[in-house]
Amino acid sequence: MIEILLNIIAPVVITAGIGFFWAKSGRAFHTETVTGLVTNVGSPMLIFSTLVKLDMELGAFLEFAMYAALSALSFCLIGLAVLRICRLDIRNYLPGLMFPNTGNMGLPLCFFAFGEAGLALAIAVFTVFSTLQFTFGVWLSSGASSPGQLMRTPLIYAVIIGLGSKALSLSLPVWIIDTSVLVGSLTIPLMLLALGVSLAGLSVNHIRLATGLSLLRLVMGFAVGYGLSILFGLEGVERGVLILECCMPVAVFNYLFSLRYDRAHGHVAGMVLISTLLSFITLPALLLYVL
């Protein structure tokens, strides 16, 4: 069992660690360029290639996307309630509670834990949360949003084209599929390297508040993932992926948006850093539970 856990956790920790120590050594790493490549090219290609090669019924994929949407709604409602009770600013802290790191950490963990089947389901979760983060999340942080913001997100087109091809059983040219697989394969390692670099540059402000909200993110994630898996009778890979993705720490994009829109970015940085460290500590027990 220890070997199984190492096979899942070690690639994630080591790759993120390379990014962390690369940044700490003072070497150049153009985070904006890498993030742009991952967001606008790598992730859409990964999603498209996974959808067109999806070895599962389209209905099952969409059904799992619905579970992801319900988990996001649950995070939103619980987060709203807690923040109101604690009299904390909703626009500052709700995104961090609502949007877990389903990409940088969630995708590789689900892939290493459950293989291609796990990755396909994890991409359903990642797609839902990414769409919400770049629409509702931007509105929360900025106070303004528009339909144009969604239409400028390549990820949306990758989902539409991929699902359309799958639904119509289109036979795409091999070169298109191979290109999307090749470019999409860059996404997970680049995500993990960028995660490590981002963590190296964060500083923790108001550690008590950041720790409390980080614990809430992880506990709430497990409660929601476990609750939905019981409610809908999920088992095996579906149950494992949903719980794993729900238990992910605060997404780095929450920090980037808080920095861009001046939303208590020091506190949000603390949430990202502390929740990620806590997540690495709790991962062995979590994986033992879902495997």
Number of C-alpha atoms within 10 A of each C-alpha: 7 8 9 14 17 13 13 20 19 15 16 22 16 14 19 25 19 17 24 21 15 17 20 15 9 8 9 9 14 11 14 10 10 17 18 12 17 23 18 15 19 26 26 26 28 23 25 26 23 23 25 21 14 18 12 12 11 15 10 11 20 15 14 21 21 15 19 25 18 15 24 23 13 18 24 16 13 18 23 20 13 15 18 12 9 9 9 13 13 16 20 21 25 24 27 28 27 28 25 32 25 27 25 25 24 26 26 25 27 26 20 19 24 21 13 15 18 21 24 24 30 29 26 22 29 25 24 19 25 22 15 18 22 17 19 19 24 21 15 21 24 17 11 10 16 11 8 9 11 17 11 12 17 15 23 18 15 21 20 13 14 22 20 15 17 17 13 8 10 11 9 10 8 9 9 11 16 12 13 20 19 15 17 21 16 17 26 23 18 20 26 25 27 27 26 24 23 21 23 17 12 16 14 18 16 12 15 12 14 23 20 13 27 27 19 17 25 23 14 20 27 20 14 22 26 19 14 20 18 12 9 10 10 14 12 10 19 19 19 23 30 29 25 27 27 29 27 26 30 30 27 24 21 30 27 16 21 25 16 12 16 14 21 16 23 19 23 33 27 26 33 28 26 23 26 23 14 15 20 16 11 13 18 15 10 17 18 12 11 17 14
